[in-house]
Amino acid sequence: MCRNIHQLANFEPAASDDEVHAAALQFVRKISGSTKPSKANQEAFDRAVHEIAHISQHLLDDLVINAAPKNREIEAEKAKERSAKRFATA
């Protein structure tokens, strides 16, 4: 799917409204095939982002997760290490 959409569940602190909105925006961009919609499609695009962000927040609020919350800094460091390994030159 979209590489720019990151997992938002089970983090401490919980995902912010901005993070949920950013993920919804990336999702709508991906499925619409457009990063910037035309004026004719702007209202539908914005409505889709709003609705997906809204329902995504409900999902995050309703999930029951038994694992301990992840630490954002530690997960970011792991991602940097994976990226460095992946894009390392010989």
Number of C-alpha atoms within 10 A of each C-alpha: 7 11 6 10 15 11 10 16 17 19 14 12 10 15 16 11 12 10 15 23 19 17 22 22 20 18 20 19 17 13 10 12 10 12 11 11 15 10 9 8 10 12 12 12 19 14 11 16 21 17 13 19 22 15 13 17 18 11 12 15 12 9 10 10 9 7 7 9 13 14 12 14 9 10 12 11 11 12 12 12 11 12 11 11 10 9 8 8 6 3
